[in-house]
Amino acid sequence: MNRRGPERMFVEAQCWDLGYLEFNGLKSHGQDSGLGAPSFPQSYRGKGGKAQNHIVKDSGRAGFVFALARAVCWGSMRIIAGSLRSRTLEAPPGLKTRPTSDRLRETLFNVLAPRINGAAFLDLYAGSGAVGMEALSRGAARVEFVERAPAALKVLRCNLERLGITAGFSIHAAAVGVFLRRASSANPKPELYEVVFLDPPYDAAEEYAATLGLLGSPAAELLTADALVIAEHRRKDVLQESYGALKRTRLLQQGDASLSFYAARLLP
């Protein structure tokens, strides 16, 4: 067991692209990065080596350092550019919600820059709302946030309030599949979306196929003819090249994360 003190472990903590912690190779999702043997005591790890915040039982000081390191990583989210540039955001507590990192969000919006101004933007599995709020900051005409977790919804509403965003958005407290089916069968149909972003929990792999399948077929009528659908996923997880009318046109990889871009090939 590595016997370095918790302060040293805190100094060695790094905020990685996916917004979760790594302490000398031990990531909160339980994988070794290859940078060396994990330096966290066994009591910091659950079954399979996964770091679990509620398992920290050693000293109060060590638990405090772990929590503080997490707060530094996830509590430093900000709006990257636009009218709300540099404004800070909160993230939902716990490890179940994994916010898109500032760096990855910047990469995403560098690609979207030519089409974001005036766009209708759909933020699925919205979490803290950081991606949708970035879209509003950069000139999106409206953003629809879809999120069902009560803790995430609370933080999302708090972030909108702290940024002073009072118009140009809607919040749908529902499961993504339920929302898409309901919207596609609505009469009259809602305004079409030009950009859709989805970031399901990494451990819910079935959500990718289900949601992209809906957007590529029964819910495709919610998209404009030249819509772009972007899925954030783990680099090691391979998504299909097509889902119905959606065809992948680009794959960007950054750290352990990937962004798959799908173009809607819809018949007029």
BADREN-791688 format. One record per residue (C-alpha): x, y negated, z. Coordinates in steps of 0.1 Angstrom, whole numbers. Example, Ala and Ser with C-alpha at 12.3 -4.5 7.8 and 13.67 -1.06 7.14 Angstrom:
{{123; 45; 78}}
{{137; 11; 71}}
This chain:
{{0; 0; 0}}
{{13; -35; -8}}
{{16; -54; 24}}
{{18; -89; 12}}
{{-4; -113; 30}}
{{-38; -125; 17}}
{{-24; -160; 10}}
{{2; -145; -14}}
{{-25; -125; -31}}
{{-45; -157; -34}}
{{-16; -175; -50}}
{{-12; -146; -75}}
{{-49; -146; -83}}
{{-57; -157; -119}}
{{-89; -168; -136}}
{{-92; -148; -167}}
{{-111; -154; -199}}
{{-142; -136; -187}}
{{-145; -156; -155}}
{{-138; -127; -131}}
{{-108; -121; -109}}
{{-76; -102; -114}}
{{-52; -96; -86}}
{{-20; -81; -101}}
{{-39; -59; -125}}
{{-71; -51; -104}}
{{-101; -67; -121}}
{{-135; -69; -105}}
{{-149; -46; -132}}
{{-124; -19; -121}}
{{-100; -17; -149}}
{{-62; -20; -148}}
{{-48; -46; -172}}
{{-14; -29; -175}}
{{3; -58; -157}}
{{13; -35; -128}}
{{-2; -15; -100}}
{{-32; -31; -82}}
{{-20; -49; -51}}
{{-53; -51; -33}}
{{-57; -28; -2}}
{{-79; 2; -7}}
{{-105; -14; 15}}
{{-110; -40; -11}}
{{-121; -14; -37}}
{{-152; 7; -40}}
{{-158; 39; -58}}
{{-136; 42; -89}}
{{-114; 13; -78}}
{{-140; -14; -85}}
{{-135; -45; -65}}
{{-166; -53; -45}}
{{-171; -85; -26}}
{{-192; -69; 2}}
{{-165; -42; 9}}
{{-140; -67; 22}}
{{-137; -57; 59}}
{{-101; -61; 68}}
{{-95; -95; 84}}
{{-117; -125; 83}}
{{-88; -144; 67}}
{{-84; -119; 39}}
{{-121; -120; 32}}
{{-121; -158; 32}}
{{-92; -158; 7}}
{{-110; -134; -16}}
{{-142; -155; -15}}
{{-122; -187; -20}}
{{-104; -173; -50}}
{{-138; -163; -65}}
{{-151; -198; -59}}
{{-122; -214; -76}}
{{-126; -192; -107}}
{{-164; -194; -110}}
{{-170; -227; -93}}
{{-149; -247; -119}}
{{-171; -243; -149}}
{{-176; -274; -168}}
{{-192; -288; -200}}
{{-164; -289; -226}}
{{-175; -317; -250}}
{{-202; -340; -260}}
{{-224; -364; -241}}
{{-220; -344; -208}}
{{-183; -337; -212}}
{{-164; -327; -180}}
{{-195; -324; -159}}
{{-193; -294; -136}}
{{-216; -265; -133}}
{{-224; -239; -107}}
{{-225; -201; -113}}
{{-249; -176; -97}}
{{-234; -159; -67}}
{{-221; -123; -68}}
{{-205; -102; -95}}
{{-237; -92; -114}}
{{-238; -124; -135}}
{{-206; -130; -155}}
{{-205; -166; -168}}
{{-189; -172; -202}}
{{-156; -188; -194}}
{{-148; -224; -204}}
{{-121; -212; -229}}
{{-144; -187; -246}}
{{-172; -213; -247}}
{{-149; -238; -264}}
{{-140; -212; -290}}
{{-177; -204; -296}}
{{-186; -241; -301}}
{{-156; -247; -323}}
{{-172; -223; -348}}
{{-207; -236; -343}}
{{-196; -273; -346}}
{{-209; -278; -382}}
{{-244; -266; -374}}
{{-251; -274; -338}}
{{-262; -310; -341}}
{{-300; -311; -343}}
{{-303; -273; -341}}
{{-329; -252; -322}}
{{-308; -230; -299}}
{{-319; -199; -281}}
{{-299; -189; -251}}
{{-307; -153; -241}}
{{-296; -138; -208}}
{{-289; -175; -199}}
{{-275; -170; -164}}
{{-262; -204; -152}}
{{-273; -220; -185}}
{{-237; -231; -193}}
{{-239; -221; -230}}
{{-273; -238; -236}}
{{-263; -269; -218}}
{{-231; -271; -238}}
{{-253; -270; -269}}
{{-275; -298; -256}}
{{-244; -318; -248}}
{{-232; -314; -284}}
{{-264; -325; -299}}
{{-288; -295; -302}}
{{-323; -307; -306}}
{{-337; -282; -282}}
{{-326; -252; -262}}
{{-348; -223; -249}}
{{-333; -205; -219}}
{{-344; -169; -213}}
{{-334; -154; -179}}
{{-353; -131; -155}}
{{-329; -129; -124}}
{{-343; -152; -96}}
{{-308; -161; -84}}
{{-297; -171; -119}}
{{-329; -190; -125}}
{{-323; -210; -94}}
{{-288; -220; -104}}
{{-299; -227; -140}}
{{-325; -252; -128}}
{{-300; -267; -103}}
{{-275; -272; -131}}
{{-301; -289; -153}}
{{-309; -312; -124}}
{{-273; -321; -116}}
{{-266; -329; -152}}
{{-297; -351; -154}}
{{-312; -330; -183}}
{{-349; -337; -182}}
{{-360; -330; -218}}
{{-351; -309; -248}}
{{-353; -275; -231}}
{{-377; -248; -219}}
{{-370; -221; -194}}
{{-386; -186; -198}}
{{-385; -165; -167}}
{{-388; -132; -184}}
{{-369; -102; -197}}
{{-354; -108; -231}}
{{-372; -80; -248}}
{{-406; -92; -234}}
{{-399; -128; -245}}
{{-389; -118; -281}}
{{-420; -95; -285}}
{{-443; -121; -271}}
{{-428; -150; -292}}
{{-429; -130; -324}}
{{-466; -121; -320}}
{{-476; -156; -309}}
{{-501; -175; -329}}
{{-491; -201; -340}}
{{-455; -191; -342}}
{{-429; -212; -323}}
{{-404; -233; -341}}
{{-377; -212; -357}}
{{-342; -209; -342}}
{{-311; -217; -361}}
{{-286; -204; -334}}
{{-291; -175; -310}}
{{-266; -166; -283}}
{{-269; -135; -262}}
{{-247; -124; -233}}
{{-262; -93; -216}}
{{-245; -78; -185}}
{{-215; -59; -198}}
{{-227; -28; -180}}
{{-261; -29; -197}}
{{-248; -17; -231}}
{{-283; -7; -242}}
{{-294; -43; -241}}
{{-271; -52; -270}}
{{-287; -26; -294}}
{{-322; -34; -282}}
{{-320; -72; -285}}
{{-300; -72; -317}}
{{-324; -47; -331}}
{{-354; -69; -322}}
{{-337; -100; -337}}
{{-329; -80; -369}}
{{-364; -67; -375}}
{{-397; -74; -355}}
{{-384; -107; -341}}
{{-366; -117; -373}}
{{-394; -141; -381}}
{{-383; -163; -352}}
{{-351; -171; -371}}
{{-344; -196; -399}}
{{-332; -181; -432}}
{{-296; -191; -425}}
{{-297; -185; -387}}
{{-266; -173; -368}}
{{-268; -148; -340}}
{{-238; -145; -316}}
{{-233; -117; -291}}
{{-206; -119; -264}}
{{-193; -85; -254}}
{{-164; -66; -241}}
{{-135; -62; -265}}
{{-135; -24; -261}}
{{-172; -22; -268}}
{{-180; -18; -305}}
{{-211; -33; -319}}
{{-227; -22; -352}}
{{-220; -40; -384}}
{{-257; -46; -390}}
{{-290; -45; -371}}
{{-318; -47; -396}}
{{-316; -81; -413}}
{{-286; -91; -392}}
{{-251; -85; -408}}
{{-219; -92; -389}}
{{-198; -118; -407}}
{{-171; -125; -381}}
{{-155; -110; -350}}
{{-134; -132; -326}}
{{-115; -116; -298}}
{{-101; -135; -268}}
{{-86; -117; -239}}
{{-110; -89; -229}}
{{-140; -106; -245}}
{{-153; -106; -281}}
{{-178; -127; -300}}
{{-197; -110; -328}}
{{-213; -133; -353}}
{{-243; -121; -372}}
{{-259; -139; -402}}
{{-296; -135; -408}}
{{-302; -122; -443}}
{{-339; -129; -446}}
{{-360; -127; -477}}
{{-380; -159; -485}}
